[in-house]
Amino acid sequence: MALINYITQIQIDFGAVQLLASECERIGIRRPLVVTDAGVRAAGVLDRVTAHLGGREFVVFDGTPSNPTERAMRAAVALYVANRCDGIVAVGGGSPIDLAKGVAVCATHEGPLKSFAAIEGGAARITAATAPVIAVPTTAGTGSEVGRGAVLILDDGRKVGVLSPYLVPRVALCDPELTLGLPPFLTAATGMDAIAHCMETFMAPAFNPPADGIALDGLRRAWMHIETATSTPGDREARLNMMSASMQGALAFQKGLGCVHSLSHSMGGLSPRLHHGTLNAILLPAVIRFNASAPSMQKDQRLARMAQAMGVGGADDVAPAVTAMNRRLGLPTGLRDIDVSPEIFPRVIEGAMKDHCHKTNPREASHEDYQAMLMTSM
């Protein structure tokens, strides 16, 4: 049975953050916990956002690590409870937004974070008691501002997904103005994350025509504008289209993702220093080649349709085009470039085969298949 469910209220345009106070009023948030990270605060972006809280008292948690952890989430939950907060404003990239979603669950439900993980059957334990979240993205990559899931690293080292419709932010304020100062490398890496979302969800075999259409249009926008956004940070049209592509990728991936994400989730859990978007960019070509022979891919000519959206020729040109784009953007093109050793591959594969994205790939990957994809990505 296909689930098609779009429920987020999205405000996307330059100046969207100015609606923050009115959205807090509409949702009923009187004393928010503002979840962010040190980089967003140091860049002055946090102050630009909180200036639009309309005089509300708020508390800031800025200890989000680059890959959000259960430990950091517990510290934020303690702050939420101690200050009697009644909602969360998440400001930043995917890490603060995902951490905010973890806080929204664990501040309002009994039990450790792992009890809510999808692989532990935790979705059914998440209820309408979940604290409301307003998401203000400052990167154009993960799309967590419209997603129903959060990915966090548990105390035991597993990187898991927490999934529930109750985790979808009540509103996403997508203001491209907040991304104008994003450094070129982060622009490129988060942009390739958005491209990976659009491509991988389009390859997923589930029946969801709206998601397919959204993903293809997001891919077209991101592929057309990522180089300009990276090389010309102040280009407003490029920034608007990258923010839209990021949001579209996440709207679409309710359909499912695949081996790119099962591998990057597992590897990121083992090595939290690794950037998620960079990993996705490196792994994507090998996964595209692996998926090419899947019956659903061939029946629906999915590679050819992606090639058309990207303007790169035919189906066989898609994977090489991704590698070439990574190179033009100045991103690593192999795992060796980011000091990943094959010694960790057995543990990466073990985690990937348990990940919630493993089963939604168009071809089910075996241990040997994952090993081959990783070696190809070196």
C-alpha positions as CSV (number, residue, x, y, z in Angstrom):
1,M,0.0,0.0,0.0
2,A,1.5,3.4,-1.0
3,L,1.4,6.2,1.6
4,I,1.3,9.7,0.1
5,N,1.3,12.3,2.8
6,Y,2.3,15.9,2.5
7,I,1.5,17.9,5.7
8,T,4.2,20.5,6.3
9,Q,3.3,24.2,6.0
10,I,6.2,25.7,4.0
11,Q,7.1,29.4,3.7
12,I,9.8,29.8,1.1
13,D,11.2,33.1,-0.1
14,F,13.7,35.8,0.9
15,G,12.5,37.2,4.2
16,A,10.5,34.1,5.2
17,V,12.2,34.2,8.7
18,Q,10.3,37.4,9.4
19,L,7.2,35.2,9.9
20,L,8.7,33.4,12.9
21,A,6.8,35.3,15.6
22,S,3.4,34.9,13.9
23,E,4.1,31.2,13.3
24,C,4.9,30.8,17.0
25,E,1.7,32.5,17.8
26,R,-0.3,30.3,15.4
27,I,1.2,27.1,16.8
28,G,1.1,28.1,20.4
29,I,4.8,28.3,21.2
30,R,5.3,30.9,24.0
31,R,8.7,29.8,25.4
32,P,10.8,28.1,22.8
33,L,14.0,26.2,23.1
34,V,16.2,27.3,20.2
35,V,18.4,24.5,19.0
36,T,21.4,25.4,16.9
37,D,25.1,24.8,16.7
38,A,28.2,26.9,17.5
39,G,28.9,27.7,13.9
40,V,25.5,29.2,13.2
41,R,25.8,31.2,16.4
42,A,29.3,32.5,15.6
43,A,28.2,33.5,12.1
44,G,25.6,35.8,13.5
45,V,22.8,33.8,11.9
46,L,21.2,32.8,15.2
47,D,20.8,36.5,16.2
48,R,19.2,37.3,12.9
49,V,16.6,34.6,13.5
50,T,15.9,35.2,17.2
51,A,15.4,38.9,16.4
52,H,12.1,37.8,14.9
53,L,10.7,35.9,17.9
54,G,8.6,38.9,18.8
55,G,9.9,39.5,22.3
56,R,9.4,35.9,23.5
57,E,11.6,34.5,26.2
58,F,13.8,31.8,24.8
59,V,16.6,29.5,25.8
60,V,19.4,28.5,23.4
61,F,21.1,25.1,23.0
62,D,24.1,25.5,20.7
63,G,25.9,22.3,21.4
64,T,24.8,20.3,18.4
65,P,27.7,18.3,17.0
66,S,28.2,17.9,13.2
67,N,26.6,14.5,13.5
68,P,23.9,14.8,16.2
69,T,24.3,12.4,19.1
70,E,22.1,11.0,21.9
71,R,24.4,12.6,24.4
72,A,23.9,16.1,23.0
73,M,20.2,15.5,22.7
74,R,20.0,14.6,26.4
75,A,21.6,17.9,27.3
76,A,19.1,19.8,25.2
77,V,16.2,17.8,26.7
78,A,17.4,18.8,30.2
79,L,17.5,22.4,29.2
80,Y,14.0,22.1,27.7
81,V,12.5,20.6,30.8
82,A,14.4,22.9,33.3
83,N,13.1,26.0,31.5
84,R,9.6,24.7,31.0
85,C,9.7,25.2,27.3
86,D,6.7,24.4,25.2
87,G,8.2,24.1,21.7
88,I,11.4,24.2,19.7
89,V,12.8,26.5,17.0
90,A,15.5,24.6,15.1
91,V,18.1,26.9,13.4
92,G,20.8,25.4,11.2
93,G,21.4,22.5,8.8
94,G,20.2,19.0,9.2
95,S,22.1,18.3,12.4
96,P,20.4,20.9,14.6
97,I,17.0,20.2,13.0
98,D,17.4,16.4,13.5
99,L,18.6,17.0,17.1
100,A,15.5,19.2,17.7
101,K,13.3,16.4,16.5
102,G,15.0,14.0,19.0
103,V,14.4,16.6,21.8
104,A,10.7,16.9,20.7
105,V,10.2,13.2,21.3
106,C,12.4,12.5,24.3
107,A,11.2,15.6,26.2
108,T,7.6,14.5,26.0
109,H,7.9,10.6,26.1
110,E,9.4,8.2,28.6
111,G,12.3,6.0,27.5
112,P,15.7,6.4,25.9
113,L,16.2,7.5,22.3
114,K,16.9,4.0,21.0
115,S,13.4,2.9,22.0
116,F,12.0,5.3,19.3
117,A,14.4,4.2,16.6
118,A,12.8,2.7,13.4
119,I,14.9,-0.4,13.5
120,E,13.7,-1.0,17.1
121,G,10.0,-0.7,16.1
122,G,9.9,2.7,17.7
123,A,7.6,4.6,15.4
124,A,4.5,3.3,17.1
125,R,5.8,4.7,20.4
126,I,5.8,8.3,19.2
127,T,2.5,10.1,19.8
128,A,0.8,13.4,19.3
129,A,2.4,14.5,22.6
130,T,5.6,15.3,20.6
131,A,6.7,18.9,21.1
132,P,6.0,21.3,18.2
133,V,9.0,22.2,16.0
134,I,9.5,25.2,13.7
135,A,12.4,24.6,11.4
136,V,14.6,27.4,10.0
137,P,17.2,25.8,7.7
138,T,20.5,27.7,7.1
139,T,21.8,25.2,4.5
140,A,20.3,23.7,1.3
141,G,20.9,20.0,1.7
142,T,19.2,17.7,4.1
143,G,15.6,19.0,3.8
144,S,15.0,17.9,7.4
145,E,12.8,20.9,7.7
146,V,10.0,19.0,5.9
147,G,11.0,15.4,6.7
148,R,9.3,13.0,9.0
149,G,12.5,11.6,10.3
150,A,15.7,12.4,12.3
151,V,19.0,10.6,12.1
152,L,21.1,10.5,15.3
153,I,24.0,8.6,16.8
154,L,23.0,6.5,19.8
155,D,25.2,6.0,22.8
156,D,26.1,2.5,21.5
157,G,27.5,4.0,18.3
158,R,24.6,3.1,15.9
159,K,23.4,5.9,13.6
160,V,19.6,5.3,13.5
161,G,16.5,6.9,12.0
162,V,13.7,8.0,14.2
163,L,10.6,8.2,12.0
164,S,7.1,9.4,12.6
165,P,4.5,11.8,11.1
166,Y,4.6,13.5,14.5
167,L,8.2,14.5,13.8
168,V,7.4,16.6,10.8
169,P,8.0,20.3,11.7
170,R,4.7,22.3,12.0
171,V,6.2,24.9,9.7
172,A,9.4,25.3,7.7
173,L,10.6,28.9,7.2
174,C,12.9,28.5,4.1
175,D,14.7,31.8,3.8
176,P,17.5,31.7,1.2
177,E,18.9,34.9,2.7
178,L,20.2,32.8,5.5
179,T,22.3,30.7,3.2
180,L,24.2,33.5,1.4
181,G,27.2,33.3,3.7
182,L,27.5,29.6,3.5
183,P,31.2,28.7,2.6
184,P,31.8,27.1,-0.8
185,F,32.6,23.6,0.5
186,L,29.5,23.4,2.6
187,T,27.4,24.8,-0.2
188,A,28.7,22.1,-2.5
189,A,28.5,19.2,0.1
190,T,25.0,20.1,1.3
191,G,23.9,20.7,-2.3
192,M,25.1,17.2,-3.3
193,D,23.2,15.8,-0.4
194,A,20.0,17.4,-1.9
195,I,20.9,15.9,-5.3
196,A,21.4,12.5,-3.7
197,H,18.0,12.7,-2.0
198,C,16.3,13.6,-5.3
199,M,18.1,10.8,-7.2
200,E,17.9,8.1,-4.7
201,T,14.2,8.6,-3.9
202,F,13.4,8.7,-7.6
203,M,15.2,5.3,-8.0
204,A,13.2,3.8,-5.0
205,P,10.6,1.3,-6.4
206,A,7.6,2.4,-4.3
207,F,4.6,3.7,-6.2
208,N,4.4,7.4,-5.5
209,P,4.0,9.5,-8.7
210,P,3.8,12.8,-6.8
211,A,7.1,12.1,-5.1
212,D,8.7,11.1,-8.4
213,G,7.6,14.4,-10.0
214,I,8.9,16.4,-7.0
215,A,12.2,14.6,-7.0
216,L,12.8,15.1,-10.8
217,D,12.1,18.8,-10.6
218,G,14.3,19.1,-7.5
219,L,17.1,17.3,-9.3
220,R,16.7,19.6,-12.3
221,R,16.9,22.7,-10.1
222,A,19.9,21.5,-8.1
223,W,21.9,20.3,-11.0
224,M,21.3,23.6,-12.8
225,H,22.3,25.9,-9.9
226,I,24.7,24.1,-7.6
227,E,27.9,25.3,-9.4
228,T,26.7,28.9,-9.4
229,A,25.7,28.7,-5.7
230,T,29.2,27.3,-4.9
231,S,31.2,29.7,-7.0
232,T,29.1,32.8,-6.6
233,P,27.7,32.7,-3.0
234,G,25.7,35.8,-3.4
235,D,23.7,34.7,-6.4
236,R,20.1,34.9,-5.1
237,E,18.5,32.9,-7.9
238,A,20.9,30.0,-7.3
239,R,20.4,30.1,-3.6
240,L,16.6,30.1,-3.9
241,N,16.6,27.2,-6.3
242,M,19.1,25.2,-4.1
243,M,16.9,25.7,-1.1
244,S,13.8,24.6,-3.1
245,A,15.7,21.5,-4.3
246,S,16.7,20.6,-0.8
247,M,13.1,20.9,0.4
248,Q,11.8,19.0,-2.6
249,G,14.2,16.1,-2.0
250,A,13.0,15.7,1.5
251,L,9.3,16.0,0.5
252,A,10.0,13.2,-2.0
253,F,12.0,10.8,0.2
254,Q,8.9,9.7,2.1
255,K,8.9,7.2,-0.8
256,G,12.2,5.8,0.5
257,L,15.9,6.1,0.0
258,G,18.4,3.3,-0.6
259,C,22.0,2.0,-0.5
260,V,23.7,5.5,-0.6
261,H,22.0,6.3,2.7
262,S,22.3,2.9,4.3
263,L,26.0,3.1,3.8
264,S,26.5,6.8,4.7
265,H,24.4,6.3,7.9
266,S,26.5,3.4,8.9
267,M,29.8,5.0,8.1
268,G,28.8,8.2,9.8
269,G,28.0,6.4,12.9
270,L,31.4,4.7,13.0
271,S,33.3,8.0,12.0
272,P,31.2,11.0,13.2
273,R,33.9,13.4,11.7
274,L,32.7,12.4,8.2
275,H,30.2,14.9,6.6
276,H,27.0,13.2,5.5
277,G,26.6,15.1,2.2
278,T,30.2,14.4,1.2
279,L,29.7,10.7,1.8
280,N,26.6,10.7,-0.2
281,A,28.3,12.5,-3.1
282,I,31.1,9.9,-3.1
283,L,28.9,6.8,-2.8
284,L,26.2,7.9,-5.3
285,P,27.9,6.9,-8.6
286,A,28.6,3.3,-7.4
287,V,25.0,2.9,-6.2
288,I,23.6,4.3,-9.4
289,R,25.5,1.6,-11.4
290,F,24.4,-1.1,-9.0
291,N,20.8,0.0,-9.3
292,A,20.8,0.2,-13.1
293,S,19.8,-3.4,-13.7
294,A,16.9,-3.4,-11.3
295,P,13.6,-4.3,-13.1
296,S,11.8,-1.2,-11.8
297,M,14.6,1.0,-13.1
298,Q,14.5,-0.5,-16.5
299,K,10.7,-0.7,-16.8
300,D,10.3,3.0,-16.0
301,Q,13.5,4.2,-17.7
302,R,14.5,5.9,-14.5
303,L,18.1,6.6,-15.4
304,A,17.1,8.1,-18.8
305,R,14.6,10.3,-17.1
306,M,17.2,11.5,-14.6
307,A,19.6,12.1,-17.4
308,Q,17.0,14.3,-19.2
309,A,16.4,16.3,-16.0
310,M,20.2,16.8,-15.6
311,G,20.8,17.5,-19.3
312,V,23.6,15.0,-19.5
313,G,22.7,12.8,-22.4
314,G,21.6,9.2,-21.8
315,A,21.2,6.6,-19.0
316,D,24.9,5.6,-19.1
317,D,26.0,9.2,-18.5
318,V,24.3,9.7,-15.1
319,A,26.9,8.1,-12.8
320,P,29.9,9.6,-14.6
321,A,28.2,13.0,-14.5
322,V,27.9,12.8,-10.7
323,T,31.6,12.0,-10.4
324,A,32.5,14.9,-12.8
325,M,30.3,17.3,-10.8
326,N,32.0,16.3,-7.5
327,R,35.3,17.1,-9.1
328,R,34.1,20.5,-10.5
329,L,32.8,21.4,-7.1
330,G,36.1,20.6,-5.4
331,L,34.6,17.7,-3.4
332,P,36.4,14.4,-2.8
333,T,35.7,11.8,-5.4
334,G,36.8,8.8,-3.4
335,L,36.7,7.5,0.2
336,R,40.5,7.4,0.2
337,D,40.4,11.2,-0.1
338,I,38.7,11.5,3.2
339,D,40.9,8.9,4.9
340,V,38.4,6.0,5.0
341,S,40.2,2.7,5.1
342,P,38.8,-0.6,3.9
343,E,39.5,-2.0,7.3
344,I,36.2,-0.6,8.5
345,F,34.1,-2.0,5.6
346,P,32.9,-5.1,7.5
347,R,31.4,-3.0,10.2
348,V,30.0,-0.5,7.7
349,I,28.3,-3.2,5.8
350,E,26.9,-4.8,9.0
351,G,25.3,-1.5,9.9
352,A,24.1,-0.8,6.3
353,M,22.2,-4.1,6.2
354,K,20.3,-3.1,9.3
355,D,19.6,0.4,8.3
356,H,16.0,1.5,7.5
357,C,17.0,2.6,4.0
358,H,18.4,-0.8,3.0
359,K,15.0,-2.3,2.1
360,T,13.8,0.6,0.0
361,N,16.6,0.3,-2.6
362,P,15.4,-0.9,-6.0
363,R,17.8,-3.9,-5.7
364,E,18.3,-5.6,-2.4
365,A,22.1,-5.5,-1.7
366,S,24.0,-8.4,-0.3
367,H,27.1,-8.3,1.8
368,E,29.1,-8.8,-1.3
369,D,27.2,-6.1,-3.2
370,Y,28.0,-3.6,-0.5
371,Q,31.6,-4.6,-0.5
372,A,31.8,-4.1,-4.2
373,M,30.2,-0.6,-4.0
374,L,32.5,0.5,-1.3
375,M,35.6,-0.7,-3.1
376,T,34.4,1.0,-6.3
377,S,34.0,4.2,-4.2
378,M,37.6,4.2,-2.9
